[in-house]
Amino acid sequence: MSYAPQPSLPEVIARAARGEILLLDVRERAELLASGTAKGALHIPLALLPLRADPKAPDFEKAFTTKPIAVFCAAGARAGQAAQLLSSLGHQAWNIGGFAQWAAAGGPVVRV
């Protein structure tokens, strides 16, 4: 995919609401159970992402081929690693930080 500048968090929230961005939560399941996740987010823990993000892998997640990917975790570090991995595999991906930032910016949240 071609490079595009990272959108602001309010823009990501608006684009996610319109279905233009794939939200990816790379936290562990226990973290989702404790705090919820962004509405509509795909959950793939960071440790499993290489198996799901590589188009050559048998467990490739086809949703990665359709839209830019906005990645978040608890504080942003794992999301940064995930965004780098996704970009290295040819996906357009941005680290949008932590889940608390998403919620504080008014992003919709669902309990798991």
N, C-alpha and C positions, 0 to 999 in steps of 0.2 A: 504494500500500500504506500501511497505517497505521504510525505510529511505534512502535517497540519499543526498549527500552533495549539497549545493546550488551552482549552476554554476555561473560563472562570467557573467556580462551583455553582453559582446561580444559573449560568448557561447550561452546565451539565444537567442540573435538576430539570430545567425546562426541556432540554433535548431528550432526556430520559422519559419524561412525561409524554412526549410526542412519539416515542419509540424509535428515535434516531440514533441512540447510543445503547450499547450493551453494558449494563452494570455488572461488575465482577467482584464478589466478596471473597478474598483469599484467606480469611480467618479460619480457625479451627471450629468444628461443629459446636463445641462447648461454649465458645464465645458467642455464637449466634443464639444459642438457647438462653444465654444470660442476658443479652441485650437486644435481640432482634436483628433485623437487617434492612437494607434499603428495599423498598417495594419493587418487585420485579427483578431483583438481582439474581444472577446465576452464582451458585456457591461451589467453588472448587478450592480446597485448601492449597496453599502454596506448594506443599510437598508433592501434590499430585498434578500440579499444573504442567510440568514438562510432558507428562503422558497424555494430557488432554489438549494441549495447545499446538503440538507438532502435527502439521497436516499429514505427515508420513506415519504417524502412530495409529495403531488399530483402534484406540479409544478416543480419537480426535473429536473434539466438540465442534460440531458443524456451525453452531451459532457464532463462532469466531470469524466466519467468512462473510458475514452479512453486514456488520456495522463496526464503527470504531468502538473501542473498549475503554471504559472508565473504571479503573481498578481502585479498590479501597481495602483497608484492613483495620486494625485497631488505632494505630497512630501514624501510619504512612510508610514505615520502613519495609515491611513485606510487600506492600503495594508497589513500592519503587522497584524491588527485585522482580516482581511479577511483570510490571510494565516493560522493564528491560528485556526480560525473557520473551515476552510477546512481540516486542519490536524486532528482536533478533530473528524471530521466526516469520517476519514479514507482516505482522498485524499492526494496525494503528492503535496504539494504547497510550493512556495517560494515567499517571498516579494522581488521584484526587484526594489523597490523604487518609485520614481516619474516619471511622464511622461516626464518632461524636461530632466531627466537623460537618458531616452530611446532615445529621439530625439538627444541629444548631442552625444550619443555613435554611432549614425548612424542608429538607428532603423528606419524602414520605417514608415512614418506617412501619414494618410489619413484625409481629412476634412470630417466632418459629415454633 
